[in-house]
C-alpha cells in the first residue's frame, strides 16, 4: 500500500515543551484469524499513544501478502475507516513513535518492512541500540539497503539477511539478536506468524494477552503495556521475559529462551511515569505503586501545609498517597486542558510569558492564602516547574513546597528515552538547594533511591536506575558516552 502524502509538520513542538523525559515508542501485535486485526491494532495503538506522538503505522499479513500504512501524526490523525479497511489479514503489527535514534521524519515511521526469501517482515521496536555503528558496518558488509536512519530498520534488515542464508524466522531472529546491544522490545510480523522478543535485560516492557477463543482458534496479543490489552478486551497472561522469544501461529504460542545471560533491568521510570497508571507491570498496579511512592515521600519528608496537590496527570497518584499518609487534605489546584497537544499557530509574546496556562490553569479559590505542597514525578530541566510555581503564587498561594516522587535525574538515558545531554539535566549541575532557588519554591524534596525501590513489589535489583546513579547495566561505547555524558570522565 502506498504511503499517504500529507505534510503535517508534527515534529514541531508546541510552544510549551513538557519538562519530562520523552518515551521512545509503543509496540503492538495481534494474531487473530477471523478478526479485523487492523482495527484491533488501531485501538491498541490508541491506548499506547502516550508513549509516542510523532508517527504511527500498522502492517498486516493476509495469506502471504503484506499491507502497510504509516505517516506522521497521532494515531487518530493517521488512520481512518477507509485506510483500515485496506489493511486485510490475520496478523497485524503496530507502532507509535517518539524518535530516539533517527529523526522525526516520515521515512523513519514504523513498522519497518523488509523483503526476505520467505516473504516480507514488519518490525516494531521500543528501545534503543547502543551499537548502531557496529551493526551498520556489518550490514554494509552484507550489502544492506536502507530507507530510514533508524536502528529499528537495521534490526529488521539483519533478520532479513539471516533468513536469506536459509534460516527460518525464529533462527534468523535469534541470530540477529546476537548483533544487537542495548534495549529492544520487538514485535515482528511475518506471513507465517508473529514474534515477540525482549533484550536480555528487559529494559523496555512487553506483555502477552489472549482474546477469548472461538471455534478453537488461538488469538494472541503483544503490547508494550496491559492498557492496550484492556481496550480490545484481551486478557493479560504474562510478560515476555528478558531474553525470551515467543512465536505465535496456528499452533498457539511457543517460547524460547534465546540467551542464558538474562539479567532483568526494567526501566524504573516505566513504573514511575512512562506507563499509564492503569497498566500492570510485574503483576503490580502502577497506580498502586505510585500511591506508595507518595506515602514513602511523606514518611521521608513531612512538611506542614494546608493542602497537597499533584501536577496533572502524572503527579496525582503520589499526591494522593502523600495526603493519605500525612493527613493533609488533597485538593486539585491545577486543571489540565486535555485537548491541548501540538499546535502550529504561533502564540503572542504575552501568551509565551504565560505559556503554562495553555495546558494547566490554577484554581484561585483553592490556592488563595494556602500553604501548598505540590508533587510531581520528576524534574529534568526545571523550566516547566518554575512556570507552575509562578502560576500557583499568582493564584494566591503563600507558600509552595515541591516534592518529587523519584530521586534527582543526574544521568542521561541511552536505552530509548530521549533525555538531554548531562549538562542540561538540572540535577547534574545544581544542588537541591540551588534547584529550589531556580524554580522559586520555599522548599524542594526528592524521594530517596532506596525509598523508590523499597516500595516496589519486586526485587529492587531488577530495575535499571542509571538515570539516577549512572550505573548503566548495558555497556555504553565510548563514542556514545561522550555524546551525552558531558560531565563525566570517560
C-alpha positions as CSV (number, residue, x, y, z in Angstrom):
1,X,0.0,0.0,0.0
2,X,1.3,3.4,-0.8
3,X,2.1,5.8,1.9
4,X,-0.1,8.9,2.2
5,X,1.4,12.2,1.4
6,X,0.0,14.9,3.7
7,X,2.7,17.2,5.1
8,X,1.7,17.9,8.7
9,X,4.8,19.1,10.4
10,X,4.3,17.1,13.6
11,X,7.9,17.2,14.6
12,X,7.4,20.8,15.6
13,X,6.7,21.1,19.3
14,X,4.0,23.2,20.8
15,X,5.5,26.3,22.3
16,X,5.1,24.8,25.8
17,X,7.6,21.9,25.9
18,X,7.0,19.4,28.6
19,X,9.8,19.3,31.1
20,X,9.8,15.5,31.2
21,X,11.8,12.6,29.8
22,X,10.2,11.6,26.5
23,X,9.4,7.9,25.9
24,X,10.5,6.1,22.8
25,X,7.6,4.1,21.4
26,X,4.7,1.8,21.8
27,X,4.5,-1.5,20.1
28,X,1.5,-3.8,19.4
29,X,1.0,-7.1,17.7
30,X,-2.0,-9.3,17.2
31,X,-2.6,-12.8,15.8
32,X,-6.3,-13.2,15.4
33,X,-7.8,-15.1,12.4
34,X,-11.4,-14.2,11.7
35,X,-10.9,-10.8,13.5
36,X,-10.5,-7.4,12.0
37,X,-6.9,-7.2,13.0
38,X,-6.2,-3.7,11.7
39,X,-8.9,-2.2,13.9
40,X,-7.6,-4.2,16.9
41,X,-4.1,-2.7,16.2
42,X,-5.6,0.8,15.8
43,X,-7.2,0.7,19.2
44,X,-4.2,-0.9,20.8
45,X,-2.0,2.0,19.5
46,X,-4.7,4.4,20.6
47,X,-4.2,3.1,24.2
48,X,-0.4,3.5,23.7
49,X,-0.5,7.0,22.3
50,X,1.2,8.4,25.4
51,X,4.4,6.5,24.5
52,X,4.9,8.4,21.3
53,X,3.1,11.1,19.4
54,X,5.2,11.7,16.3
55,X,4.2,9.0,13.9
56,X,2.1,5.8,13.7
57,X,1.9,2.8,11.5
58,X,0.3,-0.6,11.0
59,X,1.3,-3.5,8.8
60,X,-0.9,-6.6,8.2
61,X,-0.4,-10.0,6.7
62,X,-3.0,-11.8,4.7
63,X,-2.2,-15.2,3.2
64,X,1.4,-14.2,2.3
65,X,0.6,-10.7,1.3
66,X,1.7,-7.7,3.4
67,X,-0.1,-4.4,3.6
68,X,1.3,-1.3,5.4
69,X,0.4,2.3,6.1
70,X,2.2,4.8,8.2
71,X,2.5,8.6,8.5
72,X,3.4,11.4,10.8
73,X,0.8,12.3,13.4
74,X,-1.3,10.9,16.1
75,X,-3.0,7.5,15.7
76,X,-6.4,9.2,15.2
77,X,-4.9,11.5,12.6
78,X,-3.0,8.9,10.6
79,X,-5.9,6.3,10.2
80,X,-9.5,6.3,9.2
81,X,-12.1,3.6,8.4
82,X,-11.1,3.6,4.7
83,X,-7.4,3.1,5.4
84,X,-8.1,0.4,8.0
85,X,-10.4,-1.5,5.6
86,X,-7.5,-1.9,3.2
87,X,-5.3,-3.5,5.8
88,X,-6.5,-7.0,5.5
89,X,-5.2,-10.1,7.3
90,X,-4.9,-12.3,10.3
91,X,-1.8,-10.7,11.7
92,X,-1.1,-7.0,12.5
93,X,1.9,-5.2,13.8
94,X,1.5,-1.6,15.0
95,X,3.8,1.2,16.3
96,X,3.5,4.7,17.7
97,X,6.8,6.6,17.7
98,X,8.8,9.2,19.6
99,X,12.2,9.5,17.9
100,X,15.4,8.5,19.7
101,X,17.7,7.0,17.0
102,X,16.7,8.6,13.7
103,X,15.0,12.0,13.5
104,X,11.3,12.7,13.3
105,X,10.7,12.1,9.6
106,X,8.1,10.1,7.8
107,X,10.7,7.6,6.4
108,X,11.5,6.7,10.0
109,X,8.0,5.8,10.9
110,X,7.4,2.2,11.8
111,X,6.8,-0.7,11.4
112,X,10.0,-1.3,9.3
113,X,9.1,-3.5,6.4
114,X,11.8,-5.5,4.5
115,X,11.8,-8.3,1.9
116,X,13.2,-11.8,2.6
117,X,13.2,-15.1,0.7
118,X,10.3,-16.2,2.9
119,X,8.2,-13.0,2.3
120,X,8.1,-9.6,3.9
121,X,8.6,-9.0,7.6
122,X,7.3,-6.0,9.6
123,X,9.2,-5.0,12.7
124,X,8.1,-2.6,15.5
125,X,10.7,-1.6,18.1
126,X,10.7,0.0,21.5
127,X,14.1,0.9,22.9
128,X,17.5,2.0,21.6
129,X,20.6,0.1,20.5
130,X,23.9,1.3,21.7
131,X,26.0,-0.4,18.9
132,X,24.3,1.0,15.8
133,X,27.6,1.9,14.2
134,X,28.9,-1.7,14.5
135,X,25.6,-3.1,13.3
136,X,25.6,-0.7,10.3
137,X,29.1,-1.7,9.4
138,X,28.1,-5.4,9.4
139,X,25.0,-4.7,7.3
140,X,27.1,-2.6,4.8
141,X,29.4,-5.6,4.5
142,X,26.3,-7.7,3.6
143,X,25.1,-5.0,1.1
144,X,22.2,-3.8,3.3
145,X,19.8,-1.4,1.6
146,X,18.2,1.3,3.9
147,X,15.3,3.7,3.5
148,X,15.5,5.2,7.0
149,X,18.0,6.3,9.6
150,X,16.7,4.1,12.5
151,X,18.3,1.3,14.4
152,X,14.9,-0.4,14.2
153,X,15.2,-0.8,10.4
154,X,18.8,-2.2,10.9
155,X,17.4,-5.0,13.2
156,X,14.8,-5.8,10.5
157,X,17.4,-5.8,7.7
158,X,19.6,-8.1,9.8
159,X,16.8,-10.6,10.4
160,X,16.1,-10.5,6.6
161,X,19.8,-11.2,5.8
162,X,19.8,-14.1,8.3
163,X,16.6,-15.5,6.7
164,X,18.2,-15.3,3.3
165,X,21.0,-17.6,4.5
166,X,18.5,-20.4,4.8
167,X,17.3,-19.9,8.4
168,X,13.6,-19.9,9.5
169,X,12.0,-16.9,11.2
170,X,12.9,-17.9,14.7
171,X,16.5,-18.9,13.9
172,X,17.1,-15.7,11.9
173,X,15.7,-13.5,14.7
174,X,17.9,-15.2,17.4
175,X,21.0,-14.9,15.1
176,X,20.2,-11.2,14.6
177,X,19.8,-10.5,18.3
178,X,23.4,-11.6,18.9
179,X,24.4,-8.5,16.8
180,X,22.2,-6.2,18.9
181,X,23.4,-4.5,22.1
182,X,21.1,-2.2,24.0
183,X,17.4,-2.1,24.8
184,X,14.8,-3.7,22.5
185,X,11.3,-4.9,22.9
186,X,10.2,-6.2,19.5
187,X,7.0,-7.3,17.7
188,X,7.8,-8.8,14.3
189,X,5.1,-9.8,11.9
190,X,5.7,-12.4,9.2
191,X,3.5,-14.3,6.7
192,X,3.6,-17.4,9.0
193,X,3.3,-16.0,12.5
194,X,4.3,-13.3,14.9
195,X,7.4,-12.9,17.1
196,X,7.7,-11.0,20.4
197,X,11.1,-10.6,22.0
198,X,13.0,-8.7,24.6
199,X,16.7,-8.0,25.1
200,X,18.5,-9.9,27.9
201,X,17.8,-7.1,30.4
202,X,14.2,-6.5,29.5
203,X,14.8,-2.7,29.8
204,X,11.5,-2.0,27.9
205,X,8.3,-3.8,28.7
206,X,6.3,-6.2,26.5
207,X,3.3,-8.2,27.6
208,X,1.2,-11.1,26.3
209,X,-2.5,-11.3,26.2
210,X,-5.2,-13.5,24.8
211,X,-8.5,-12.8,23.1
212,X,-11.3,-15.3,24.0
213,X,-11.3,-18.3,21.8
214,X,-14.0,-19.0,19.3
215,X,-14.1,-22.1,17.0
216,X,-10.9,-23.3,18.8
217,X,-8.8,-20.6,17.1
218,X,-5.9,-19.2,19.1
219,X,-5.8,-15.4,19.3
220,X,-2.9,-13.7,21.0
221,X,-1.9,-10.1,21.5
222,X,1.6,-8.5,22.2
223,X,1.8,-5.0,23.6
224,X,4.1,-2.5,25.4
225,X,1.5,-2.2,28.2
226,X,-1.5,-4.0,29.6
227,X,-3.8,-1.0,29.0
228,X,-3.5,-1.9,25.2
229,X,-5.0,-5.3,26.1
230,X,-7.8,-3.8,28.1
231,X,-9.0,-1.6,25.4
232,X,-9.7,-4.5,23.0
233,X,-11.0,-6.9,25.7
234,X,-7.9,-9.1,25.8
235,X,-6.8,-10.8,29.0
236,X,-3.3,-10.3,30.3
237,X,-1.4,-13.6,30.6
238,X,2.2,-12.6,31.5
239,X,5.2,-10.6,30.4
240,X,7.6,-11.6,27.7
241,X,10.6,-12.4,29.9
242,X,14.0,-10.7,29.4
243,X,16.0,-12.8,26.8
244,X,12.8,-14.6,25.7
245,X,11.3,-15.0,22.2
246,X,7.7,-16.1,21.8
247,X,6.4,-17.4,18.5
248,X,2.6,-17.2,17.7
249,X,1.0,-19.1,14.9
250,X,-1.9,-21.5,14.2
251,X,-0.5,-23.9,16.8
252,X,-0.6,-21.3,19.6
253,X,2.2,-19.7,21.5
254,X,5.7,-21.3,21.9
255,X,8.5,-19.8,24.0
256,X,12.3,-20.0,23.5
257,X,14.8,-18.6,25.9
258,X,17.4,-17.4,23.4
259,X,20.1,-16.3,25.9
260,X,21.2,-17.7,29.2
261,X,22.7,-14.4,30.3
262,X,19.4,-12.6,31.1
263,X,19.6,-10.1,33.9
264,X,16.3,-8.3,34.4
265,X,16.7,-4.5,34.5
266,X,13.3,-3.0,33.7
267,X,13.5,0.8,33.4
268,X,12.2,2.1,36.7
269,X,10.8,5.2,35.0
270,X,8.3,2.9,33.3
271,X,7.0,2.4,36.9
272,X,7.2,6.0,38.0
273,X,6.0,7.9,34.9
274,X,6.0,6.5,31.4
275,X,3.5,3.7,31.6
276,X,-0.2,4.5,32.1
277,X,-1.3,4.2,35.7
278,X,-4.0,1.6,34.7
279,X,-1.3,-0.7,33.4
280,X,0.2,-3.6,35.3
281,X,4.0,-4.3,35.4
282,X,5.5,-7.2,37.3
283,X,2.0,-8.1,38.5
284,X,1.8,-4.7,40.2
285,X,-0.7,-2.0,39.5
286,X,1.2,1.1,38.6
287,X,-1.5,3.3,40.2
288,X,-0.9,1.4,43.5
289,X,2.8,1.7,43.1
290,X,2.6,5.5,42.6
291,X,0.3,5.8,45.6
292,X,3.1,4.0,47.6
293,X,5.7,6.4,46.3
294,X,3.7,9.3,47.7
295,X,3.3,7.5,51.0
296,X,7.0,6.9,51.2
297,X,7.7,10.5,50.3
298,X,5.5,11.6,53.2
299,X,7.5,9.2,55.5
300,X,10.8,10.8,54.4
301,X,9.7,14.4,54.3
302,X,6.7,15.7,56.2
303,X,6.1,19.4,55.7
304,X,3.4,21.5,57.5
305,X,1.0,22.8,54.9
306,X,-2.7,23.3,54.2
307,X,-3.2,21.3,51.0
308,X,-1.4,18.7,48.9
309,X,-1.9,18.7,45.1
310,X,-0.3,16.9,42.2
311,X,0.9,18.1,38.8
312,X,-1.7,16.6,36.4
313,X,-1.7,13.9,35.5
314,X,1.4,12.0,36.4
315,X,1.9,13.6,39.9
316,X,-1.6,12.9,41.1
317,X,-1.4,9.3,42.5
318,X,1.7,10.2,44.5
319,X,0.0,13.3,45.8
320,X,-3.0,11.2,47.0
321,X,-0.6,8.8,48.7
322,X,1.2,11.7,50.4
323,X,-2.1,13.1,51.6
324,X,-3.2,9.7,53.0
325,X,-0.1,9.2,55.0
326,X,0.3,12.8,56.2
327,X,-3.3,13.6,56.8
328,X,-3.0,16.9,54.8
329,X,-6.0,17.5,52.6
330,X,-5.6,16.5,49.0
331,X,-7.1,19.1,46.5
332,X,-7.0,19.7,42.8
333,X,-5.2,23.0,42.4
334,X,-4.4,22.8,38.7
335,X,-6.9,22.0,35.9
336,X,-5.4,20.4,32.8
337,X,-6.7,21.3,29.3
338,X,-6.8,17.7,28.0
339,X,-7.3,18.9,24.4
340,X,-4.1,20.7,24.1
341,X,-1.4,18.9,22.0
342,X,1.0,20.2,19.5
343,X,-0.1,23.5,17.9
344,X,1.3,25.1,14.8
345,X,-0.2,28.6,15.4
346,X,2.5,30.8,17.0
347,X,1.3,32.4,20.3
348,X,1.6,36.1,21.1
349,X,4.5,37.2,23.3
350,X,2.1,37.8,26.1
351,X,1.0,34.2,25.8
352,X,4.5,33.0,25.7
353,X,5.2,34.6,29.0
354,X,2.2,32.8,30.5
355,X,2.7,29.6,28.5
356,X,1.8,27.2,31.3
357,X,-1.8,28.5,31.3
358,X,-2.4,26.9,27.9
359,X,-2.0,23.5,29.4
360,X,-2.5,23.9,33.2
361,X,-4.7,26.6,34.8
362,X,-4.6,27.2,38.6
363,X,-7.8,27.3,40.7
364,X,-7.6,30.5,42.6
365,X,-10.4,29.6,45.1
366,X,-8.4,26.5,46.1
367,X,-5.0,28.1,46.3
368,X,-5.6,31.6,47.7
369,X,-4.0,32.1,51.1
370,X,-2.8,28.5,51.3
371,X,0.5,26.8,52.1
372,X,0.7,24.3,49.2
373,X,2.6,21.1,48.8
374,X,2.8,20.2,45.1
375,X,4.0,16.8,44.0
376,X,5.5,15.8,40.6
377,X,7.2,12.6,39.4
378,X,10.4,14.2,38.2
379,X,12.3,17.4,37.3
380,X,14.5,17.2,34.2
381,X,15.4,20.8,33.1
382,X,13.3,22.8,35.6
383,X,11.7,25.2,33.2
384,X,8.2,24.0,33.5
385,X,8.4,23.5,37.2
386,X,9.3,27.2,37.6
387,X,6.3,28.2,35.4
388,X,4.0,26.1,37.5
389,X,5.3,27.6,40.8
390,X,4.8,31.1,39.5
391,X,1.2,30.3,38.4
392,X,0.5,29.0,41.9
393,X,1.8,32.1,43.5
394,X,-0.1,34.3,41.1
395,X,-3.2,32.5,42.1
396,X,-2.6,33.4,45.8
397,X,-0.5,30.5,47.3
398,X,1.5,31.9,50.2
399,X,4.0,29.0,50.3
400,X,4.9,26.5,47.7
401,X,6.8,23.3,48.7
402,X,7.6,21.0,45.8
403,X,8.2,17.3,46.4
404,X,9.3,14.8,43.7
405,X,8.4,11.1,43.9
406,X,11.7,10.0,42.4
407,X,15.4,10.8,43.0
408,X,17.2,13.6,41.1
409,X,17.8,12.8,37.4
410,X,21.5,13.2,37.1
411,X,22.4,11.0,34.1
412,X,21.1,10.7,30.5
413,X,19.4,7.5,29.2
414,X,20.9,5.5,26.3
415,X,18.2,2.9,26.2
416,X,15.2,4.5,24.5
417,X,14.4,7.6,26.5
418,X,15.1,10.9,24.9
419,X,16.9,12.8,27.6
420,X,19.2,15.8,27.2
421,X,23.0,15.5,27.5
422,X,24.1,15.5,31.1
423,X,25.0,19.2,31.3
424,X,21.3,20.1,30.5
425,X,19.9,18.0,33.4
426,X,19.4,20.4,36.2
427,X,20.2,18.0,39.0
428,X,23.5,17.1,37.4
429,X,24.7,20.7,37.7
430,X,22.9,22.1,40.7
431,X,22.3,21.1,44.3
432,X,18.8,20.6,45.6
433,X,19.0,24.0,47.3
434,X,20.1,25.6,44.0
435,X,17.3,23.9,42.1
436,X,14.8,25.2,44.7
437,X,16.0,28.7,44.2
438,X,15.9,28.4,40.4
439,X,12.3,27.1,40.4
440,X,11.3,29.6,43.1
441,X,9.9,27.2,45.7
442,X,10.1,27.6,49.5
443,X,11.4,24.0,49.7
444,X,12.2,21.1,47.4
445,X,12.5,17.4,48.4
446,X,13.2,14.4,46.3
447,X,12.3,10.8,47.2
448,X,15.4,8.7,48.0
449,X,16.5,6.0,45.7
450,X,16.2,3.5,48.5
451,X,12.6,4.5,49.2
452,X,11.7,4.4,45.5
453,X,12.9,0.8,45.2
454,X,11.7,-0.3,48.6
455,X,8.0,0.2,47.7
456,X,8.1,-1.9,44.6
457,X,6.6,-5.3,44.9
458,X,9.6,-6.8,43.1
459,X,13.3,-7.4,43.6
460,X,14.9,-3.9,43.9
461,X,17.9,-5.3,41.9
462,X,15.6,-6.0,38.8
463,X,15.4,-2.3,37.8
464,X,17.6,0.0,35.7
465,X,18.2,3.1,37.8
466,X,21.0,4.5,35.6
467,X,19.3,8.0,35.2
468,X,19.6,8.4,39.0
469,X,23.1,7.0,39.6
470,X,24.9,6.4,36.4
471,X,25.1,2.6,36.8
472,X,24.4,1.5,33.3
473,X,23.5,-2.2,33.1
474,X,24.4,-2.4,29.4
475,X,27.9,-1.2,28.5
476,X,27.9,2.1,26.6
477,X,30.5,2.5,23.8
478,X,32.9,5.4,24.4
479,X,31.8,7.5,21.4
480,X,28.2,7.3,22.5
481,X,29.1,8.1,26.1
482,X,30.9,11.2,25.1
483,X,27.8,12.4,23.2
484,X,25.7,12.7,26.4
485,X,27.9,12.3,29.5
486,X,29.3,15.8,29.3
487,X,30.2,16.0,32.9
488,X,31.9,12.6,33.3
489,X,35.4,11.4,32.7
490,X,35.2,8.8,30.1
